[in-house]
Amino acid sequence: MSEAQSADAVLMIRPVRFQTNPLTAESNKFQAEAPVAPADTAQERALAEFEGLRAALEEAGVAVHVFDDTPEPHTPDSVFPNNWVSFHSDGTAVVYPMEAPNRRPERRRDVVEAFDRELGYRVDQVIDLSRHEDAGHFLEGTGSLVLDRSRHRAYACLSSRTHAGPLEEFARKLRYEVLSFEAVDGDGEPIYHTNVMMWVGEGMAAVCAESVRDPEQREALLAALAEGGRTVLELSLAQVMAFAGNMLELRARQGDRLLVMSDQARRSLTAEQLAAIEDYARIVSAPLDHIETSAGGSARCMLAAVHLPRR
C-alpha cells in the first residue's frame, strides 16, 4: 500500500544530557574530528538549537510532538529519534537495531504507546527488528533507509550500520522494494547513513551521485529517483559534508510543501539549486552547527515523520 510522501507531524526528543558520543565516532566521519565541549555547555547549546528547530517547524504549520529524554540511562544521541523508530500510514511502527550499545536505550515503548493512547493516532502493530543486534546486524531507521513512501521503495547505502538481514526483513514485512548500493566519502570511507547523502520528496530528490562509485549502481539509483518525472538535484561531496543531503520534506497542516534543513545545509546550496528548491517548496531552516559538529547529524536526523492514521 502506497502512502503520502510527506507527513504533517513529527516526533522530536528534547535532549537532556547531549554530548559527543565516542561509540559512534569511528563510523561517523561527520563527528570524528569534532572538538569535545564540556558537558554543561554541550547540553545548553544543543537544547537551544533543538528549540530553534522546533519553533521553526511549528511556525511553518507542522505538528511537533516533543518528548523529553530521560537523564538515565545516559543516551547522548537521543536527539536523533529517526534512527530507532519509523511510523507508517497503515498503523505500523517499526523499531530498529542500532550499532552503538549506548544508543539502544533510546528505544522507548512509552513514546510509541503515547501516539496510540494520548495523541490521537492509531498504532495497530509494532514491528521490532532489534533482535538483529544479537547477530551484530543493524538497520538504523530512516538514517539507514531513505523511503520513497509513494512508490514503496527503500534506498539504502550499505555500511557498518546498515546490513542486509534486517533490511530484507523490513522490506518483506512492509512490502517495500529495496535499492541498495555502496557510497563513500572523499577518502573512500563508507558513508555511515543513507540520509546524509540523499533525500527524496514527492516531486524532487537530491543525491550525491559521485559518492556511488560503481557505474551500474549509480545509474540505477539516478534512474529510480527520476521515475515519474521527479526532479533530481545532484549534490557534491562537499555539500554532503555540510548536510545538504540531510533534508526532509514535510507539509504544513494547511497543505504547503516544506523542505526542512539546517542553516549550514542551506548555505551550501548553489544559487541554481536554491532557486529550484524555492520554486518547489518553502524552506524551513534553523542553525544546528553544534549538533552537527558534535554528533554528526542534522535536521532530518532530528525528525521522525509521523505517517500514522489519525483516530
C-alpha positions, 0 to 999 in steps of 0.5 A, a space after each residue: 500500500 502506497 502512502 503520502 510522501 510527506 507527513 504533517 507531524 513529527 516526533 522530536 526528543 528534547 535532549 537532556 544530557 547531549 554530548 559527543 558520543 565516542 561509540 559512534 565516532 569511528 563510523 561517523 566521519 561527520 563527528 570524528 574530528 569534532 572538538 569535545 565541549 564540556 558537558 554543561 555547555 554541550 547540553 545548553 547549546 544543543 537544547 537551544 538549537 533543538 528549540 530553534 528547530 522546533 519553533 521553526 517547524 511549528 511556525 511553518 504549520 507542522 505538528 511537533 510532538 516533543 518528548 523529553 529524554 530521560 537523564 538515565 540511562 545516559 543516551 547522548 544521541 537521543 536527539 536523533 529519534 529517526 534512527 530507532 523508530 519509523 511510523 507508517 500510514 497503515 498503523 505500523 511502527 517499526 523499531 530498529 537495531 542500532 550499532 552503538 550499545 549506548 544508543 539502544 536505550 533510546 528505544 522507548 515503548 512509552 513514546 510509541 504507546 503515547 501516539 496510540 493512547 494520548 495523541 490521537 493516532 492509531 498504532 495497530 502493530 509494532 514491528 521490532 527488528 532489534 533482535 538483529 543486534 544479537 547477530 551484530 546486524 543493524 538497520 538504523 531507521 530512516 538514517 539507514 533507509 531513505 523511503 520513497 513512501 509513494 512508490 514503496 521503495 527503500 534506498 539504502 547505502 550499505 555500511 557498518 550500520 546498515 546490513 542486509 538481514 534486517 533490511 530484507 526483513 523490513 522490506 518483506 514485512 512492509 512490502 517495500 522494494 529495496 535499492 541498495 548500493 555502496 557510497 563513500 566519502 572523499 577518502 573512500 570511507 563508507 558513508 555511515 547513513 543513507 540520509 546524509 547523502 540523499 533525500 527524496 520528496 514527492 516531486 524532487 530528490 537530491 543525491 550525491 551521485 559521485 559518492 556511488 562509485 560503481 557505474 551500474 549502481 549509480 545509474 540505477 539509483 539516478 534512474 529510480 529517483 527520476 521515475 515519474 518525472 521527479 526532479 533530481 538535484 545532484 549534490 557534491 561531496 562537499 555539500 554532503 559534508 555540510 548536510 545538504 543531503 540531510 533534508 526532509 520534506 514535510 507539509 504544513 497542516 494547511 497543505 504547503 510543501 516544506 523542505 526542512 534543513 539546517 542553516 549550514 545545509 542551506 548555505 551550501 546550496 548553489 544559487 541554481 539549486 536554491 532557486 529550484 528548491 524555492 520554486 518547489 517548496 518553502 524552506 524551513 531552516 534553523 542553525 544546528 552547527 553544534 549538533 552537527 559538529 558534535 554528533 554528526 547529524 542534522 535536521 532530518 536526523 532530528 525528525 521522525 515523520 509521523 505517517 500514522 492514521 489519525 483516530 
